[in-house]
Amino acid sequence: MRIRLDDGRIVDAVDLQIVGPNTKVVDFPLNDGSKLEIQITVQAAFRATDEFNDVGEPVYQVKQVINARMRDIPEPFYGTPSKKLAIKPAPRGPEIA
C-alpha cells in the first residue's frame, strides 16, 4: 500500500487493523454548565515504511471523522431562533378519484 505524506511524498505503508471499537466519545464540561461532546471515529490507520519523525518514531497516518455537538445547555441560554426556517408543503402526487 502507498500513502501520501503531509509533505506530498508518496511512500510505502503498512495497513493497520483497528483492534476494538473504532469510535470514542469524549465530553468536555464548559464553565457555563454546558458540555462539548466530541466523537472521533477512526476509519483507517497506516504506518509508513522506513519513514521516521525527528525523534525516530515511525510516521503514522490516520483517516478519521470528528463530530462535535453541544449537550446539557442550561435553559437560560435558550432564545428565539435567529433565522426562521421556511416550511415547504409536501409535494402532491397525482390525484386519485
Secondary structure, DSSP 8 states (H G I E B T S, - for coil): -EEE-TTS-EEEEEEE---S-SEEEEEEE-TTS-EEEEEEEEEEEEEEEEEE-TTS-EEEEEEEEEEEEEES--GGG----SS--------------
